[in-house]
Amino acid sequence: MLPEKIMPAPAASPTKVDTFIAPPCHGQIRVLYQDSDILLIDKPSGLLSLSGKNPLNLDSVHYRLVQDFPTATLLHRLDFGTSGIMLVALNKSVNGLLTKQFQSRTVEKRYIALLHGHIAADSGVINLPIAKDSDHFPLQKICHSTGKPAISEYRVLERLTDPFATRVEFTPVSGRTHQLRIHSQQFGHSILGCDLYGGVGESVANNADALDPNMTEVVSNSRLMLHATRLAFNHPITGERIDWLCECPF
């Protein structure tokens, strides 16, 4: 009888660990609208949407909300640095109804951003597929072979000289992770304050000596200059179309 052959176990794939520790967020969540089924809130920049696996990242939108609304669940997320409007369900059935609206893309979103430099066109469409960058977690990448379709429409609102930047309104047709941030980078105008896809320090690169005093604090505090300013959806119970604006802080 041949001796039993012991087969080695397959090597485990290395786990990508997010070592990011969020600094304390002193900004407060503002409740913009409330009824028995939903909340509309204004998330401050510098606050996670959901608590991280690391116990040091406990503070988040969800963690804070459930202290007063124990059944609250998030329908979508905003990046750590992004501020602005978020929709929250207050019970399980409403969560399911609103999730279907997100899946069918009947929920409309608008964002305001400050982009480095001056964009030549007054409006346009960025159509670049996005995939996870497994070698550079947590980054995403543009990949035409494995990426998922991603489309961002933009409209120029204002071209600034102090700082040298363009204020734009973004309409994401799709909702990929980091979509607006990587799309901005790829067409040559990173979002100011973006630590992952360029933008840190770029706000003053071309006009370092010509800053408007009213804008100095905005461009020097390193927050991501991206704000979710509008959300439109059908109320899950009444069916009424709700179109809510959340004022941009920059």
C-alpha positions in Angstrom: 0.0 0.0 0.0 1.3 3.4 -0.9 1.8 5.8 1.9 -1.0 8.4 2.2 0.0 11.6 0.5 -0.7 14.7 2.5 -1.7 17.6 0.3 -0.8 21.0 1.7 -3.6 23.5 2.2 -3.8 26.2 -0.4 -2.1 29.4 0.7 -4.6 32.0 1.9 -4.8 35.2 0.0 -3.4 38.1 1.9 -6.2 40.1 3.5 -6.2 43.8 2.7 -6.3 45.7 5.9 -7.5 49.3 6.1 -5.2 51.0 8.6 -6.9 54.3 8.4 -7.9 55.7 11.8 -10.4 58.6 11.6 -9.5 61.7 13.6 -12.2 62.9 16.0 -15.1 64.6 14.2 -16.5 67.6 16.1 -19.0 68.4 13.4 -22.6 67.6 14.1 -25.3 65.8 12.1 -28.1 68.2 11.2 -31.6 66.7 10.7 -33.1 68.4 7.6 -36.4 66.5 7.6 -38.1 63.9 9.8 -41.3 61.9 9.8 -42.2 58.5 11.1 -40.6 56.7 8.2 -37.5 58.6 7.0 -34.8 61.1 7.9 -32.9 63.5 5.7 -29.7 64.6 7.3 -26.7 66.8 6.6 -23.5 64.8 7.2 -20.4 66.7 8.3 -17.1 66.2 6.5 -14.7 64.0 8.5 -17.3 61.5 9.7 -17.6 57.9 8.6 -21.0 56.8 7.3 -20.7 53.4 9.0 -18.4 52.4 11.9 -15.2 50.7 10.8 -13.9 47.3 11.9 -11.2 49.0 14.0 -12.8 49.9 17.4 -11.1 53.2 17.1 -13.4 54.0 14.2 -16.6 53.5 16.1 -17.9 57.1 15.6 -20.0 57.3 12.5 -23.3 58.6 11.1 -25.0 55.3 11.9 -23.5 55.1 15.4 -24.7 58.6 16.2 -28.2 58.2 14.7 -29.1 54.9 16.5 -28.6 56.6 19.9 -31.8 58.6 19.2 -33.3 56.4 16.4 -32.6 52.7 17.3 -34.1 51.3 14.1 -32.3 53.7 11.7 -30.6 52.2 8.7 -28.6 53.9 5.9 -29.7 53.6 2.3 -26.4 54.9 0.9 -23.1 56.2 2.0 -20.9 59.3 1.6 -17.2 59.1 1.7 -15.5 60.1 5.0 -14.5 63.5 3.6 -17.7 64.2 1.7 -20.4 66.3 3.4 -24.0 66.7 2.6 -27.4 65.1 2.3 -28.2 61.5 3.2 -31.4 59.5 3.3 -32.1 57.3 6.3 -34.9 54.7 6.7 -36.5 54.3 10.1 -37.9 50.8 9.7 -37.2 47.7 7.7 -40.1 47.9 5.3 -39.3 51.5 4.4 -35.6 50.4 3.9 -36.8 47.8 1.4 -39.0 50.2 -0.6 -36.3 52.9 -0.8 -33.6 50.4 -1.7 -35.7 49.5 -4.8 -35.6 53.1 -5.8 -31.8 53.2 -5.6 -31.5 50.0 -7.5 -33.9 51.3 -10.3 -32.0 54.6 -10.4 -35.0 56.7 -9.8 -33.2 58.6 -7.0 -31.5 61.7 -8.3 -28.3 63.1 -6.8 -26.3 66.3 -7.3 -23.0 67.2 -5.8 -21.0 70.5 -5.7 -17.2 70.3 -6.0 -14.2 72.5 -6.3 -11.8 71.2 -8.9 -8.2 72.2 -9.5 -7.7 74.5 -12.4 -10.1 75.8 -15.0 -12.2 73.4 -17.0 -12.4 74.5 -20.7 -15.9 73.2 -21.4 -19.0 74.5 -19.7 -20.5 71.0 -19.4 -19.6 67.4 -20.3 -19.8 63.7 -19.5 -17.0 61.5 -18.1 -17.6 57.9 -19.1 -14.8 55.7 -17.7 -15.3 52.2 -16.2 -14.2 51.7 -12.6 -12.7 48.6 -10.9 -11.1 47.9 -7.5 -7.4 48.3 -7.4 -6.5 45.2 -5.5 -2.8 46.1 -5.4 -3.5 49.5 -3.9 -6.3 49.1 -1.4 -8.6 51.1 -0.9 -8.1 52.8 -4.2 -10.2 52.3 -7.3 -8.8 52.4 -10.9 -10.0 52.9 -14.4 -10.0 49.6 -16.2 -11.6 49.0 -19.6 -11.4 45.2 -19.3 -12.8 44.5 -15.8 -14.3 47.8 -14.7 -18.0 48.5 -14.2 -19.7 51.2 -16.3 -19.4 54.6 -14.6 -20.8 57.9 -15.9 -20.6 61.3 -14.4 -22.1 64.4 -15.9 -20.8 67.9 -14.9 -21.8 71.5 -15.3 -19.5 74.5 -14.6 -21.0 76.9 -12.1 -18.1 79.3 -11.7 -14.4 79.7 -12.6 -12.4 81.1 -9.7 -9.1 82.8 -9.7 -8.7 82.9 -5.9 -8.0 80.0 -5.7 -7.4 78.8 -9.2 -10.3 76.4 -9.3 -13.6 75.6 -10.9 -16.9 75.1 -9.0 -18.9 72.4 -10.7 -22.2 70.6 -10.2 -21.8 66.8 -10.7 -24.7 64.4 -11.5 -23.5 60.8 -11.1 -25.5 58.6 -13.5 -24.0 55.5 -11.8 -22.9 55.1 -8.2 -19.4 53.5 -8.1 -17.1 53.8 -5.1 -15.0 57.0 -5.3 -16.6 57.7 -8.7 -16.5 61.5 -8.7 -13.1 61.6 -7.2 -11.4 59.3 -9.7 -13.3 60.7 -12.7 -12.2 64.2 -11.7 -8.6 63.0 -11.5 -8.8 61.2 -14.8 -9.9 64.2 -16.8 -7.2 66.4 -15.3 -9.0 68.3 -12.6 -8.7 66.6 -9.2 -11.1 67.6 -6.4 -9.4 69.9 -4.0 -8.4 68.3 -0.7 -8.6 64.7 -2.2 -6.0 62.6 -0.4 -6.6 59.5 -2.6 -6.8 60.9 -6.1 -4.7 64.1 -6.0 -5.8 67.5 -5.0 -4.0 68.0 -1.7 -2.2 71.4 -2.0 -3.2 71.8 -5.6 -5.6 74.6 -4.7 -2.8 77.1 -4.4 -0.4 75.7 -6.9 -0.9 78.3 -9.6 -2.0 81.3 -7.5 -0.2 80.9 -4.2 0.2 84.7 -3.7 -3.3 85.7 -4.9 -5.7 84.0 -2.4 -8.9 85.8 -1.6 -8.9 86.1 2.3 -12.4 84.8 2.3 -11.2 81.6 0.6 -8.0 81.0 2.5 -9.5 79.0 5.3 -11.5 76.9 2.8 -8.5 75.8 0.7 -6.0 75.4 3.5 -8.0 73.1 5.9 -7.5 70.0 3.7 -11.1 68.8 3.7 -12.4 67.2 0.6 -14.2 69.9 -1.4 -17.1 67.7 -2.3 -20.7 68.2 -1.0 -23.9 66.2 -1.7 -26.2 69.1 -2.3 -29.4 67.6 -3.7 -31.4 64.4 -3.3 -34.7 63.6 -5.0 -36.8 60.5 -4.5 -40.4 59.3 -4.0 -41.6 59.1 -0.4 -41.9 55.4 0.3 -45.3 55.7 1.9 -47.1 58.7 0.4 -45.5 58.4 -3.1 -44.9 62.2 -3.1 -41.8 63.3 -5.0 -39.3 64.9 -2.5 -36.6 67.1 -3.9 -34.4 68.4 -1.1 -31.5 70.8 -1.3 -28.7 71.0 1.3 -26.6 74.2 1.2 -23.0 73.8 0.2 -20.6 75.1 3.0 -17.9 76.2 0.5 
